[in-house]
Amino acid sequence: MPNLNTVQLIAVWALPVLFAITVHEVSHGWVARWFGDPTAMMLGRLTLNPIKHIDPFGTILVPLASLLFFGFVFGWAKPVPVTWENLRNPKRDMAIVALAGPLSNLAMAIIWALVIKIAFVLPASVSGIAYFLFYSAVAGIFVNGILMILNLVPIPPLDGGRVLVGLLPGPLAWQISRIEPYGLIIIVLLLMTPIWGYIMWPPLSAFVVTMSHIAGIDANAYLGVLQHLLHR
């Protein structure tokens, strides 16, 4: 495998990270519109133009720093606004709107797995393009897997927390929703402890094995390439 310098490494990770975060947010807006809330559309947020969704701190600085210094990707885009009162069945619909984000990451991971198949059949004359697609696809599966699993953790304001609030009866849902102002702090603290590995690794491992199977490569080979991209 060719060694990558820092600029090449950032180029390989940039597209998967931007798409993963952007499509995740847009999916919330599209599903909200489907259920009667046009807020995201009226504010011009139903677009795949990443500039509309970039939070300079959460979308650029935090993911790059977490990747380069800690070996994992963590970040966020500007949340797509959803007006609860516009939804036809607010409690139920908000849960579905929240679930749309992780499902979009699952769909993108499958697409990246198919990109690996494409990279394998490209002719030797375009080996540079093939390597770039292959490395980006390996990164894309990993990024979308982390975002999907992370967002399914049932702590508001993560999507899993909003789904949980939508599923629980009123009094319990209200109690869980009260965690939201402190949710991000809880997640950051968990990221700094070994507990997070115990939460994330089992489902992420199963996810990687599944995506490797779709891509037509051995899971250990995939992990070897991923390690190469994370640690060079």
GIFENHU-V104446 format. One line per field, one symbol per residue. ss: DSSP state (h for helix, s for strand, l for the rest). phi: phi as a letter, one per 20 degrees, with the letter a starting at -180 (. if undefined). psi: psi as a letter, one per 40 degrees, with the letter a starting at -180 (. if undefined). A space follows every 10 residues. Layout:
ss=???
phi=???
psi=???
//
This chain:
ss=lllllhhhhh hhhhhhhhhh hhhhhhhhhh hhhhllllhh hhlllllllh hhlllhhhhh hhhhhhhhhh llllllllll lllhhhlllh hhhhhhhhhh hhhhhhhhhh hhhhhhhhhh hllhhhhhhh hhhhhhhhhh hhhhhhhhhh hlllllllhh hhhhhhhllh hhhhhhhllh hhhhhhhhhh hlllhhhhhh hhhhhhhhhh hhhhhlllhh hhhhhhhhhh hl
phi=.ffdefffff ffeffgffff fffgfffgff fffgeodegf ffemeebeff ffdfdgffed ffgfffffdc ncdcabdfgf fcegffffcg ffffffgffg fgffffffff fffffggfff dffffcffff ffffffffff fffffffffg feffcfefgf ffffffeffg fffffffffg fdffffffff fecfgffffe fgffffffff fffffncfff fgfffffffe dl
psi=hiihiddddd dddddddddd dddddddddd ddddeehedd ddefegiehd deehhddddc ddddddddde eihhaiihhh hhhddeidgd dddddddddd dddddddddd dddddddddd eiidefdddd dddddddddd dddddddddd eehfhieidd dddddddiid dddddddedd dedddddddd deiedddddd dddddddddd ddddefihdd dddddddddd e.
//
